[in-house]
Amino acid sequence: MSTLSFESLCLKDDDCPSPIQPQGTEDEFDTDLEWDEKEESKKQTSISELYLQACRLVGVVPVSYFIRNLDSTTMTLSHHGLGPLGCKALAIALVSDMHINTLEVADNNIQAEGAKYLVEMLRANFTIQHLDLSNNYLQSAGAECVAKILLDNISLKSMKLSGNGFTDDDAKYFADALSTNSRIKELDLSHNEFCGKGGEHLGQLLANNEGLEMLDLSWNHLRMKGAVAFCAGLKVNMMLKHLDLSWNGFGNEGALAMGEALKFNNTLVHLNLNNNRLTNEGVGMLCRGLEFNDTLRVLLLAYNSLTVEGALALVNVVKNTPKTALEEINICNVLVNETFVHLLEVTCQEHPGLDVQYGGVGGFIAKKPPKRVDPMKVIQDYLDQRKLRLWDFFRNIDKDGTMRVPVADFRKAVQQSSIPLDRYQIEELIHRLDRDRTGMVDYRGLADTRKQMMRDHRRQLRKVESRQKKEKQKSDRILKTFQSAVEAVTPRSSMVISPGGAKEDSSGPQHFSATPLSSWHHIVMSNSSRYSVTNMSNEHVHLPMLGGTTPYRPTSSPAMRSYSQPNLLDDSPCSAPGKSISAQGIHSDPEMGHSKLSPTANHLTRSRPALNAKQPEVKAKTKKVKKKKTAKRVDKGSKNSTQTVK
């Protein structure tokens, strides 16, 4: 079947018979209202006839619902089995429509081919503002077509693209299209397959877009790096108000990144994190961001792995943050205790609008059972306190001094003593001292108890330190990834004046140095602390210029006064805004500066101080050589004089 253009199927007035025939002279007295109704009826009839003709040409069965509801502003054609060709006939009919502003064609299997027809239709139709293409199996080819819609159309305000099988690579189409489209206010990308790379593209979308207010990304796979990268874009976003991230498996890593984003985001009002594998630890990380946030009103955390501890942390952050805007917290699956209920009542007195939905009263705080004390350690501590030896304690029952006593005598002696051991600890001690069940207790093993206890204690401390170190490294790694993602998604146009000063080079003067927005909050320090701003200002170090060939100029030179070291100072937290850490106002000595700046501390200054420092040393060596030569000449002259005297 040959492809049909819209121009060939657009019916002219001459081709369409008029549905209203003149019926006498009474038509001359029609009012303006009746005339408008006739024109509207004529227009609807022409669109319906155009649709019927298009269906005949493409070979599909017309949808009677479309013809019956042409007078409605909302056209709901979901679940009608249109297919690509049915969508083509619909697109042909809607090219000239000026009445429908909402088009819903969800679950019609239009695929990418049908999306192409809608692209062509929306290039001419500027009336449709809301488009629903959910569950149409668009996939990658369809994502590219939808991106064209977002680029070309100027009337769409909301679009639903749920359940279309979009992958990570498809997210780039949306990121590129929405970076220039600020008219779309609502976007639904739920039930797709966005993962790590998709999270990076979506983070870029949030960082560059300036119009999107509601975004639904539920039922995707934004985890680990994808979640961190997405939160990095959320940090610099200034428009989004409603965000749905439920059923994504964010985990505690994503909660940490989200907490960092909430510290700086001041527009988000509604956040849905239901079913995201968050634990009490993750909620604690999220609360760190809520302490600085004053715009979020609704926080949904239902069906996560939370207990009373997490619920208490959420209520405490509201209680201890006077500027918080939280009005609703949903933890409907969490059973709380009386302590939580009392704390909530106290918090609601300070925040009357707060509504916390919890599962009911009956929860408890899980406590680890108290660790049983080692009985050998108890005996050793008992002996140390009384300054006794093992033989002194057991000499009444060990007459021969062999340090071996019957089990019954050993048990009786321990029970009759004042050692704080219960029956279970005594039996454990006997089992450890009589492993072979010989009936004789060899209490020589108690002599080595102190060494063994020390070894066990050190081993336990190493385990705890190792676990804490791994957790810290993991958090640092996530924060580093978050910082890198923030720098990657920050628009190049979003540059701010950094605390660094101005510099002057051969290309021309620059009045300020610029860094991404994120550099103000997360400082990346250099390998050596001696290049910090405080050390530079305290030691009055002269900063050599990056040119290498530029000779040293005194501090009164204008070029030197306007120069700063951006590579060393851009990330410094101690520099004051509007001032540059340069040679201005520092009476520095170049030799002292070269001696204090280590050439190996930073790769940017590794060679410069060394080159400049060699000059005075060479001069000194040449002077010494000259002195030696003159001394030798004097010696020779003295020798000659002595010889002549002789």
TORZAFI-967429 format. One record per residue: x, y, z of N, C-alpha, C in turn; residue in three letters. Coordinates in steps of 0.02 Angstrom, whole numbers, plus 50000, padded with zeros to 5 digits. Example, Ala and Ser with C-alpha at 12.3 -4.5 7.8 and 13.67 -1.06 7.14 Angstrom:
residues 2
506604971650390506154977550390506604983550390ALA;506424988850354506844994750357506455000250394SER;
This chain:
residues 646
500434994050000500005000050000500445006250000MET;500325010749956500735016849951500595021350010SER;501105024750031501035029350088500635035450067THR;500225037850112499785043450098500015049550137LEU;500065055050103500245061350136499625064650163SER;499725068850212499155072350241498835077150191PHE;499255080050148498985084850100498495081550052GLU;498655075350032498215071949984497565069750015SER;497545069050082496935066750115496535072350147LEU;496785078450147496425084050176495865086150128CYS;495255085450150494675087050108494565094550104LEU;494435096950043494275103950033493515104950041LYS;493315111050044492605112550052492195110249992ASP;492495110449933492135108449873492045100849870ASP;492535097149900492495089849897492005087049948ASP;491855090750000491415088250053490725091250044CYS;490225087050033489545089750026489295092750090PRO;488925098250083488675101750142488115097750174SER;488155096350239487635092450272486985096250283PRO;487015102850276486415106950289486195110150223ILE;485595108750201485315111450139484835117050156GLN;484795122150113484315127650126483605125150122PRO;483195126750170482505124350175482025130250181GLN;482035134450134481545139850135481845146350158GLY;481395151350164481625158050182481755159050255THR;481565154050296481655154950368482395154850388GLU;482825152050343483545151950359483835158950358ASP;483495163550324483765170350323483725173650391GLU;483295171150435483205174150501483595170350555PHE;484075166050535484485162550585484905167550624ASP;484935166450687485355170750729486085168850722THR;486525173150751487245171650749487415165250786ASP;487065164050842487185158050881487025151850840LEU;486455151950806486275146250764486785145350708GLU;487025150850682487525150250628488165147150653TRP;488385148950714488985145950743488885138550755ASP;488295136650778488155129550789488175125750723GLU;487915128750671487925125450606488645124750580LYS;489045129950591489745129550569490105124150607GLU;489985123650673490315118550714490095111650692GLU;489445110850679489195104350656489485102550588SER;489555107550546489845106250480490575104150486LYS;490925107450532491635105750542491705098750569LYS;491285096850619491325090150647491165084950594GLN;490675086550552490495081850499491065080950450THR;491415086350435491975085850388492535081650418SER;492675082450484493195078450516493005071150518ILE;492365069750533492155062750535492185059650465SER;491985063450415492035060750347492755059850326GLU;493185064450346493895063750331494175057550365LEU;493955056350427494195050350463493945043950429TYR;493315043850408493045037950374493405036650309LEU;493545042050272493895041150209494605038650221GLN;494935041250273495605038950289495605031550310ALA;495095029450347495055022450367494965017950306CYS;494565020350257494475016350196495125015750157ARG;495495021150155496115021150115496665016850146LEU;496705016950213497235012950246496995005950262VAL;496335004650256496074997950265495974995850337GLY;495705000250378495574998550448494844999950464VAL;494604996950518493914998050540493885004450580VAL;493435009050564493385015350603493175014050675PRO;493385018350718493195018150788492595022750797VAL;492025019850812491415023850817491435028750875SER;491815027050927491865031550985492165038250964TYR;492645038050919492955044250896492445048750861PHE;492035045750819491545049650782491005052450829ILE;490805048550879490275050750924490495056250972ARG;491135056750985491375061451037491825066951008ASN;491695068750946492085074150917491945080950950LEU;491385081550985491235087851018491565088451086ASP;491915083351109492235083451175492965085751167SER;493205089251219493895091551217494385085951236THR;494135080551265494555074851284494355068851243THR;494835066251205494715060451163495075054451194MET;494695049951224494975044151258494885038051213THR;495425035951182495405030151137495855024451162LEU;495935024051228496355018751256496025011951248SER;496425006851236496204999851232495724998751173HIS;495815002151118495385001151059495734997151004HIS;496344995051015496684990950966496794994550900GLY;497005000750901497095004550839497645001650795LEU;498215000150826498774997850785499085003650747GLY;499635002450711499955007850673499505011050621PRO;499135007050583498715009750529498115013550557LEU;497815010950612497275014550643497505021250670GLY;498125021450695498405027750719498525032450661CYS;498695029550603498795033750544498155037150523LYS;497605033450520496955036350503496755041750553ALA;496875040350617496715045250669497125051550661LEU;497765050750645498205056550636497975060850577ALA;497755057650524497525061350465496915065550484ILE;496465062650523495855066250542496005072050590ALA;496525071450631496665076550682497115082150658LEU;497335081750596497775087050571497435093850574VAL;496815094150553496455100450550495985101550609SER;496005097150659495555097950717495795103650761ASP;495315107650785495475113350828495105113050894MET;494835107250911494405106750970494685102151024HIS;494985096651005495235091751053495905094151081ILE;495965094451148496595096351179496905090651220ASN;496555085151228496825079351264496705073151223THR;497245069651206497205063651165497515057851203LEU;497105052751218497335046851254497285040751208GLU;497855038051189497875032151146498295026651179VAL;498225025951244498615020951281498395013951263ALA;498865009251265498725002151254498375000951187ASP;498685003351133498415002251066498914999051019ASN;499514997351045500024994051005500174997850940ASN;500235004350947500375008350887501095007650864ILE;501545005750911502255004550896502585010950869GLN;503195010250845503565016150821503255018950758ALA;502955014750716502655017150654502075021850669GLU;501645019950716501105024450735501345030850766GLY;501905030450803502185036550833502415041350778ALA;502675038750722502885043050667502295047050639LYS;501715043750632501135047250607500915052750655TYR;500965051450720500785056550768501275062450766LEU;501905060950751502395066350745502195071050688VAL;502015068050631501815072150574501175076050590GLU;500715072950625500095076450642500225082350689MET;500655081350739500775086550788501195092250761LEU;501485091350703501825096950671501335102150645ARG;500725099850631500215104450605499685106050657ALA;499585101650706499065102650757499385105750819ASN;499145111650838499415115150896498875115950950PHE;498365111650946497825111850996497925106651051THR;498195100951033498285095551082498815097551133ILE;498635097351196499095099151250499295093251294GLN;498885088051295499015082251337498985075951294HIS;499515072051295499565066151252499765060151294LEU;499385054751287499505048451324499675042951274ASP;500305040751275500535035451231500775029451271LEU;500495028351329500735022951373500575016151343SER;501025011351358500925004251341500775003251267ASN;501205006051225501115005451153501705002151119ASN;502164999451158502724995651130503125000051081TYR;503285006051103503655010651059504385008651053LEU;504705006851108505405004851110505865010451084GLN;506465008651061506965013751045506765018050986SER;506505014950933506295018850875505735023650893ALA;505285021450935504745025950957505005031451001GLY;505515030051042505805035251084506105040851042ALA;506415039050987506695044150943506135048450912GLU;505575045250894505015048950867504715053650919CYS;504655051250980504375055451034504835061451047VAL;505485060251042505955065851051505845071150997ALA;505685069050937505535073950884504905077950900LYS;504405074450930503815078050952503995083551002ILE;504415081751050504605086551102505005092351073LEU;505365091051018505765096350988505345100950944LEU;504865098150908504495102050858503865105250885ASP;503495101650927502845104050949502915109451002ASN;502465114450999502505119951047501885120351091ILE;501425115551084500805115851123500765110651178SER;501135105251174501085099851223501335102251291LEU;500945100551342501125102151411501245095951454LYS;500935090351436501045084251474501055078351426SER;501455073251445501515067351403501615061251447MET;501245055951433501305049651469501605044351423LYS;502175041651444502535036651404502685030451445LEU;502235028751488502335023051533502305016451495SER;502735011751515502695004951490502835004251416GLY;503345007551390503515007151319504175003751306ASN;504475000651357505094996951347505695001251331GLY;505705007451355506285011751344506885009251385PHE;507475009651357508085007351390508545013351406THR;509145011751429509615017051449509785021751391ASP;509905018751332510085022951274509515027551253ASP;508895025351264508325029451245508255035551290ASP;508515035151351508465040851396508835046951369ALA;509335045751328509715051351299509275055551252LYS;508815052251216508365055951172507955061051212TYR;507695058751269507285063251310507705068751342PHE;508315066951363508745071951393508925077451343ALA;509075075551281509245080451230508645084651210ASP;508065081451204507475085151182507225089951236ALA;507225087851298506965092051352507465097151377LEU;508075096851353508555101951373508375108651342SER;508005108551286507795114751253507045115851257THR;506675110951280505945111551285505755113151357ASN;505525119151368505315121151435504555121651440SER;504195119151389503475119451390503155113351422ARG;503485107651419503225101651450503255102351526ILE;502675101551558502635102251631502585095451666LYS;502305090451633502215083951664502465078551616GLU;502855073851643503135068451603503105061951643LEU;502815056851613502755050251645503175045251606ASP;503705042851637504155037851608504175031551652LEU;503645030151686503635024451731503595017951692SER;503725012451727503675005651699504095004851636HIS;504705007551638505175006551584505795003051611ASN;506345003351575506934999351593507555003651600GLU;507485009351631508055013751642508475011151700PHE;509125010551688509585007851739510125013151755CYS;510745010851759511295015351778511415020951729GLY;511535019151666511665024251615511055028651605LYS;510455025551608509845029551603509785034651658GLY;510005032851719509995037551774510445043551761GLY;511015042351728511455047951711511125052651661GLU;510805049851610510465054051560509875057851592HIS;509505054451635508945057751668509185063151716LEU;509755062051748510045067351789510245073351747GLY;510505072051688510655077551642510025081151621GLN;509485077451612508835080451595508615085351650LEU;508665083251713508455087551767508905093651773LEU;509545092751759510005098351767509905103651714ALA;509695101651653509645106351598508945109051587ASN;508435105151608507745107151595507525112751642ASN;507125117351615506905123151654506145123851655GLU;505785118451640505065118951640504705113251672GLY;505015107351677504685101351702504525102151776LEU;503895100851794503675101451863503475094851894GLU;503285089951854503095083351880503415077951839MET;503755073351872504115067951839503955061351875LEU;503735056351837503575049751864504065044751835ASP;504505042051878504995037051858504905030651898LEU;504315029351922504185023351961504265017051919SER;504405011651951504465005051918505005005151864TRP;505585007851881506165007251838506715003651877ASN;507345004351857507895000851890508445005751908HIS;508265011451936508755016451955509065014552021LEU;509645011452017509995009052077510735010952073ARG;511055010852131511765012052136511965018352097MET;512385017552046512645023352010512085027151974LYS;511595023551949511035026951917510655031451965GLY;510545029052026510195033152076510615039052097ALA;511265037952105511715043452126511745048752072VAL;511805046652009511845051551954511195055451947ALA;510635052051956509995055451952509925060752007PHE;510125058952067510085063652123510545069652113CYS;511095068552077511535074152061511185079252018ALA;510785076951970510395081651930509855085051970GLY;509555081352017509035084352059509325089852104LEU;509935089252122510245094252165510245101152133LYS;510375101552068510435108052035509795110051999VAL;509275105752001508645107351969508275112752008ASN;507935117251972507605122852004506865123351986MET;506565118051958505875118451936505445112651961MET;505725106651968505335100751983504995101252051LEU;504345099452053503965099752115503715092952138LYS;503565088552091503275082052107503715076652076HIS;503975072152117504435066952093504225060252122LEU;504115055452078503915048652098504475043852079ASP;504805041052129505355036252119505195029552152LEU;504565028052162504385021852196504575015752153SER;504695010252187504855003852155505465004352109TRP;506005007152135506615007652096507205004052128ASN;507145002252191507714999052225508285003852238GLY;508135009952258508655014952272509175012352321PHE;508945009252374509405006852425509685012552466GLY;510115010752513510425015852557510905020352519ASN;511205017752465511645021952424511255027652393GLU;510685025952364510265031152335509985035852388GLY;509845033252448509605037552502510135042652523ALA;510765040452523511305045052540511355050652489LEU;511315048852424511335053952372510725058452374ALA;510145055652387509535059652392509585064652450MET;509865062452506509955067052561510405072852543GLY;510945071452506511385076852483511015081552436GLU;510585078752393510225083052346509715087452382ALA;509385084752433508875088552469509175094252510LEU;509825093952522510145099552558510125105952517LYS;510125105352451510185111252408509575112352365PHE;509165107252353508575108152312508045111952352ASN;507775117252324507295121352360506635122152322ASN;506475117252279505835117652242505415111352250THR;505715105652266505345099352270504845099552327LEU;504215097652312503685097852362503445090852379VAL;503435086252331503165079552341503695074452318HIS;503875069852363504385064752349504115057952369LEU;504085053352320503835046652332504415041752327ASN;504595038652384505125033652387504865026952413LEU;504245025452399503965019052420504335013252387ASN;504405007752424504705001652398505375002952364ASN;505835005352402506505006752376507065003552416ASN;506894998452455507404994652492507794998952541ARG;507465003852570507785008152619507745004852688LEU;508275005452726508295003152795508325009052842THR;508375007652906508445013052955509075017252941ASN;509595013952919510205017652903510085022452845GLU;509735020152794509585024452737509145030252756GLY;508655029052800508225034552823508635039652862VAL;509115037252901509555041952937509945046352889GLY;510185043452834510535047552783510065052452750MET;509445050352739508955054852709508785060652757LEU;508775059152821508615064352870509145069752873CYS;509765068052855510295073152855510135078552804ARG;509825076652749509625081652700509005085352720GLY;508545081852754507925085152775508055090552827LEU;508605090152862508765095252912508875102052879GLU;509085102152815509225108452781508685110352731PHE;508195106052720507685107252670507085110652701ASN;506825115652667506245119452693505675119852643ASP;505665115452592505125115652543504745109052537THR;505045103452553504715096952545504125096352593LEU;503545094652566502945094052607502715086852616ARG;502775082852565502525075952567503115071252555VAL;503205066452600503725061452595503415054652606LEU;503435050452553503135043852556503685038652560LEU;503685034752615504195029652627503875022952645LEU;503295021652619502935015452636503275009452605ALA;503195003852639503424997252615504184997052604TYR;504545000352647505264999552651505424995652714ASN;506044993652722506244989552779506384993952840SER;505884997452862505965001952919505674998852982LEU;505935000953038505684998953103505555005153145THR;505475004253209505335009853252505895014953252VAL;506525012553245507095017253245507045022153187GLU;506875019553127506805024053070506225028953078GLY;505675026553107505095030953119505275036453169ALA;505635034653221505845039653270506305044853239LEU;506755042553195507205047253162506825052353120ALA;506305050153085505915054753044505545059953085LEU;505245057753140504875062453182505365067153218VAL;505935064653237506425068853271506685074353226ASN;506785072753161507045077953116506525083453105VAL;505875081653107505365086753103505345090953167VAL;505415087553223505395091053288505975095753297LYS;506565093753273507165097753285507315102553228ASN;506895102953177507005107553121506435112453118THR;506505118353146505945123053148505715125253078PRO;506165125653030505975128252964505715122852917LYS;505635116752940505405111352896504695112752872THR;504545110352811503885111252782503505104652777ALA;503765099352806503455092752801502755092852832LEU;502275090452793501585089952817501325082852817GLU;501615078552776501375071652772501975066852766GLU;501985061752808502485056452806502105049852807ILE;502235045752757501875039352752502355033652765ASN;502255030352822502625024152839502105019052863ILE;501605017952820501005014352840501135007052857CYS;501715004452841501854997352856502264996452919ASN;502415001852954502865001653012502445001453076VAL;502574996453117502264996153183502695000153232LEU;502395004653268502755009153313502615007153385VAL;502945010553431502835009253502502575015553537ASN;502495015053601502215020653639502685026753639GLU;503325025453637503805030953635503705035153573THR;503595031753517503485035353454502835039453457PHE;502305036453485501665039953489501735046253532VAL;502085045653587502185051453631502595056853596HIS;503125054753561503535059653525503145063053470LEU;502715059253436502305062153383501815067253411LEU;501525065853469501065070653499501425077153517GLU;502025076653543502415082653561502605086453498VAL;502785082853445502975086153383502385089553350THR;501805086453353501205089453323500985095853358CYS;501175096653421501025102853455501425108653426GLN;502045107153405502465112253374502325112853299GLU;502115107453268501955107353196501245104653187HIS;500745108753195500045106253194499845103053128PRO;500155104953073499955102253008500255095552992GLY;500655092653036501005086353022500525080453026LEU;500555076152975500145070052974500605064152958ASP;500695059653006501115053752998500675047652997VAL;500705043852943500305037752936500755031752951GLN;500595028153005500985022353025500515016353031TYR;500815010553038500435004353037500045002853099GLY;500225005653155499895004253217500395003653273GLY;500135002953335500555002253394500644994953409VAL;501244992953421501384985953434502084984053413GLY;502444988953387503134987653368503594988153428GLY;504214986453418504704986653471505384987853440PHE;505824990353481506514991553459506914985253471ILE;507164982553418507534976253423508194977553460ALA;508304973653512508914974153551509294967653547LYS;509934968153540510344962253539510384959353610LYS;510364952853616510424949853682511104951453712PRO;511124952553776511774954253807512284948653796PRO;512874950753779513404945953765513624942653830LYS;513664935953829513864932353889514614933253900ARG;514774934953962515474936253979515864929753981VAL;516464929953956516894924053956517044922054028ASP;516884915954049517014913954119517754914054137PRO;518184912654089518904912954103519124920054118MET;518824924854084518984931854097518724933954166LYS;518134931354185517864932954251518334930554307VAL;518594924354300519054921654350519694925654352ILE;519954927454292520584931154290520504937954322GLN;519944941454309519824947954340519744947254415ASP;519424941854436519334940654508520014939854543TYR;520464936154511521114935054540521524941454539LEU;521464945454486521854951654482521624956654535ASP;520984957054547520744961754597520994960054667GLN;521064953554681521294951454747522034949754749ARG;522364950854694523084949554688523254942454710LYS;522894937754681522994930654696523274927154635LEU;523574921254650523794916954596523304911154589ARG;523334907854532522894902154523523014896754576LEU;523654895654592523814890454640523544892354709TRP;523544898954725523284901154789522534899754794ASP;522194900254737521474899254738521294891754743PHE;521674887554708521504880454706521944876054751PHE;522344879054795522804874954835522444870554885ARG;521834872554905521474868354953521244861854921ASN;521104861954856520874855854823521424852554783ILE;521964856154769522524853254732523114852554780ASP;523104847054820523614846054870524294844654839LYS;524294841154782524934839154751525244844654709ASP;524864849754692525134855254651525214853454578GLY;524844848554553524894846454483524454850654437THR;524054855154466523594859354428523074855154390MET;522934849354417522404845054390521964842754448ARG;521324844254444520854842554498520254839154467VAL;519904834954506519294831854479518764837154463PRO;518324835354417517804840054395517344841854452VAL;517154836854493516694838254548517004843054598ALA;517644841954616517974846454663518044853454634ASP;518194853854569518264860354536517594864154537PHE;517064860554522516404863754521516214866154591ARG;516344861954641516174863854710516574869854733LYS;517224869954716517654875554737517434882154706ALA;517244881854643517034888054609516364890354637VAL;515914885754650515254887654676515304890654746GLN;515754887954787515824890354855516214896854860GLN;516564898554807516954904854807516484910654791SER;516764916554793516364922554779516444924854706SER;516674920354663516744922154593516044922654562ILE;515884928254527515204929354500515084925254436PRO;515014918654446514874914154389514224910454402LEU;513794910154351513184906254359513314898954337ASP;512794894954340512874887854326513084886554254ARG;512804890354208512974889354137513704891254123TYR;513934896554154514634898554144515114893354174GLN;514924890554231515364885454261515404879354216ILE;514844877054189514854871254145515244872754081GLU;515184878854055515584880753996516324880654012GLU;516494883054072517204883054092517464875954099LEU;517074871554129517284864554136517374861354067ILE;516914862854022516964859953955517594862253919HIS;517794868353930518384870953896519034868253928ARG;519014866853994519614864454027519664856754026LEU;519134853454008519134846154004518814844153937ASP;519164845653883518884844453816518814836953801ARG;519264832953829519254825753814518804821853861ASP;518444825153905517994821953952518354816553994ARG;518924818454021519314813754062519094813954135THR;518684818554154518474819254223518954823354265GLY;519494825654236519994829754271520044836454236MET;520024841754276520074848554250520794850854256VAL;521084852754199521764855354197521724862954196ASP;521794865854255521684873054258522314877054242TYR;522804873554212523384877254187523174881754128ARG;522624879754096522394883954041522184890954062GLY;522014891554127521834898154152522434902854154LEU;523034900154156523634904354160523734908354096ALA;523524905554041523614909053977522994913053958ASP;522544913954006521914917353990522044924653971THR;522474928054006522594935153993522844936253922ARG;523334932253902523604933153834523074931753782LYS;522684926553794522164924853746521634930253744GLN;521464932853803520964938153804521214944353768MET;521844945953776522124951753742522114950753666MET;522274944753645522264943253573521554943653546ARG;521084940853584520384941153561520124948253559ASP;520324952153609520104959153611520384963053551HIS;521024962053537521314965553480520994963253414ARG;520844956753410520524954253350519824957253341ARG;519464957853396518794960753392518824968153373GLN;519314971653401519394978653383519564979453309LEU;519984975053284520164975353213519554974153169ARG;519124969553190518524968253151518074974353149LYS;517984977453208517554983353212517844989053170VAL;518504990253177518824995553138518784994153063GLU;518874987753044518834986052974518134987252946SER;517624985352986516934986452964516784993852958ARG;516994997753007516875004953004517255008152946GLN;517865005752934518255008452879517925006952812LYS;517665000852804517324999152742516705003352732LYS;516325004352786515725008452780515895015652762GLU;516425018252792516635025052776516885025552704LYS;517275020652683517505020652614516925020252565GLN;516425016352583515835015752539515465022452535LYS;515375025652593515035032152593515445037352555SER;516105037352566516535042052529516515040752455ASP;516495034352436516465032752365515805035152334ARG;515255034252371514615036552346514605044152340ILE;514875047652391514895054952388515345057352332LEU;515895053752321516345055752266515995054752199LYS;515635049152192515255048052131514715053352122THR;514395055052177513885060252175514185066952154PHE;514765068652182515085074952165515285075052091GLN;515555069452067515745069051996515135069651952SER;514585066551973513975067051933513705074151933ALA;513745077651990513525084551993513925088851945VAL;514585087851944515005091651899514855089951826GLU;514645083651814514515081551745513855084351720ALA;513345084651763512685086951741512585094351749VAL;513035097851784512955105051792513025108451725THR;512535112251702512585115651638513175120451637PRO;513495120851580514075125251575513875132551583ARG;513255134151567513035140951577512915142651650SER;512845137451693512715138651764513375139451801SER;513725144651785514365145951816514285151951862MET;514625151651918514575156951968515265159451984VAL;515285165352011515935168152031516185164352091ILE;516755161352084517025157352138517415161752185SER;517595159152243517995163052289518675164852262PRO;518905161552208519555163252179519555170052149GLY;520135173052142520185179752115520265179752041GLY;520435185652014520525186351942521235184651924ALA;521335183651859521995182151834522105185651768LYS;522705186451750522875189651687523385185451652GLU;523265184051589523725180151551523805183351483ASP;524145179751437524285182551372523665183251329SER;523135179451343522525179851304522095185851321SER;522225189251375521825195051394521605194551466GLY;521395199951495521185199851566520525196451575PRO;520455192851630519835189751651519675192151721GLN;519055194351730518885197651793518715192851849HIS;518525186751834518375181951886518475175051859PHE;518615170351905518665163351886518015159851902SER;517805155251859517145152051865517225144751877ALA;516795142151920516785134951935516065132751936THR;515925126151930515235123751935514935125352003PRO;514275125452005513925126852067514115122052122LEU;514265115852104514385110752155515035111852193SER;515505115652164516155116352197516105120352261SER;515565123952271515495127552333515335123152392TRP;515065117352379514805113152434515245107152448HIS;515555104252397515965098352406516675100052385HIS;517105100852433517785103052419518225096952405ILE;518565097252349519035091952332519735094552346VAL;520025092352400520675094852421521225091552382MET;521795094952378522375092152344522735087352389SER;523245084052361523595078952399523995081852456ASN;524215087952450524635090852502524265096552535SER;524255096652602523895101952637524285108452640SER;524915108352620525295114452623525095119452569ARG;524695117252522524455121852471523775124752488TYR;523555123752550522915126752570522985134252577SER;522415137652574522435144952575522715147552641VAL;522535144052695522765146452761523525146052766THR;523815140552742524535139852746524875144952701ASN;524595146352643524885151252598524895158152630MET;524325159952660524275166652689524715167252752SER;524775161952789525175162352850525925162652836ASN;526135158852785526855158552770527065164052722GLU;526595168052695526745173352648527145170552590HIS;526865165552557527215162252502527045165852438VAL;527545167152396527415170052330527235164452282HIS;526695165352245526475160352197526785161852130LEU;527215157552103527505158752037526975158151983PRO;527075161751928526575161651875526635155351834MET;526065153551802526025147251766526395147551700LEU;526565153551677526875154051611527555150651607GLY;527915150651661528565147451661529115152051637GLY;529015155651582529525160051555529455167151579THR;528905168651613528795175451637529255176851695THR;529655181951692530105183351748529735185851808PRO;530085185951863529775188151926529685195651924TYR;529085197851946528935204951950528755206752021ARG;528905212552044528755214452113528005214852123PRO;527825215152188527115215152205526755221352183THR;527115226652167526785232752145526565232452073SER;526755227152037526565226551967525825225351961SER;525475228751915524745227651908524585220551886PRO;525025217751844524885210951820524905206051877ALA;525365206951922525425202351978524845203352027MET;524605209452035524065210552082523415207252059ARG;523315206651995522695203751970522745196251958SER;523305193451973523405186351959523215182052019TYR;522915176452006522765171552058522925164652031SER;522905159652075523075152752057522445148652057GLN;522065148152002521415144752004521475137352016PRO;522005134351992522065127051999522165125052072ASN;522415129652112522545128052182522015130752228LEU;521655135952207521225139452253520495139152236LEU;520295136452178519585136352160519165132552209ASP;519455127352236519065123152282519205124652355ASP;519575129952367519745131352436519165134352473SER;518985131652531518415134352568518565140452609PRO;519195142352614519375147752660519445154452626CYS;519445154652559519525160952525518895164952529SER;518955171352538518375175652546518105177652479ALA;517445178252471517145180252408517375187252388PRO;517525188052324517725194452298518455195952308GLY;518845191852341519555192852352519935187152322LYS;520525188552299520945183452267521555182252310SER;521715176052317522325174252353522895174852303ILE;523195180552300523725181852252524285185552287SER;524695188752247525265192252276525085199052302ALA;524455200952296524255207552319524285208052394GLN;524635212952417524655214152489525115209452526GLY;525495205252493525955200552526526665202552509ILE;527045204552557527735206352547528145199952551HIS;528255196952494528555190352494529265190752468SER;529645186052490530325185252468530355179152422ASP;530585179952361530575174052316530985168252341PRO;531535169652374531935164052399531575160352455GLU;531265164252500530885161052553530305157152524MET;529965159852473529415156252442529635149852411GLY;530195149952377530425143852345530645138652395HIS;530885140852451531105135952501530525132652536SER;529955136152541529385133352578528915129452534LYS;528905131152469528485127252424528855121052403LEU;528585115352420528905109052400528785107752327SER;529285106252287529185104952215528805098552202PRO;528765094152249528425087752237527725087552265THR;527495092952296526835092752327526275093052277ALA;526375096352220525845096952170526155096852102ASN;525825093252055526105092551988526105099051950HIS;525675103851972525655110251936526255114651951LEU;526565113752010527135117952030527755113752042THR;527775107852011528325103252026528985105751998ARG;528955109051939529585110951907529755118251917SER;529255122451928529395129651929529835131751988ARG;529695129852049530135132052103530845129452097PRO;530895123452071531555120552064531975124552015ALA;531665126551958532035130451908532245137151935LEU;531785140351971531955146951998532435146452056ASN;532425140952090532855140352150533575138952132ALA;533695136652070534385134852052534815141052039LYS;534495146552021534885152352002535325155052057GLN;535045156352117535505158752169536025153752188PRO;535875147252185536375142252204536955142152154GLU;536795143152090537335143152040537795149052051VAL;537495154852066537905160652080538365159452140LYS;538085156252190538485154952250539065150352234ALA;538935145252193539465140552175540025144052136LYS;539815148252089540325151752049540755156252093THR;540445159352142540845163552187541345159352226LYS;541105153552249541565149252287542145147052244LYS;541985145352181542525143152136543035148652126VAL;542795154752117543255160352108543685161352169LYS;543385160752227543765161552289544315156352294LYS;544125150152275544625144852278545205146252231LYS;545035148652171545565150152122546025155652147LYS;545725160752175546145166252201546575163952259THR;546275159452299546675156952355547265152952330ALA;547145148952278547695145052250548235149452221LYS;548005154752188548495159452160548905162652214ARG;548575164352268548945167352324549445162552352VAL;549225156152358549695151252384550295150452339ASP;550155150352273550715149752226551185155652231LYS;550895161452238551315167552244551735167252307GLY;551445164852361551815164552424552385159552420SER;552225153952383552755148952375553335151652334LYS;553145155152281553685157952240554095162952279ASN;553745166752321554115171752361554585168552411SER;554345163152439554775159652487555375156552452THR;555225154052390555795151152354556325156452337GLN;556085162152318556565167552301556945169752363THR;556605169652420556955171552481557505166652497VAL;557325160152484557845155252497558425156152450LYS;
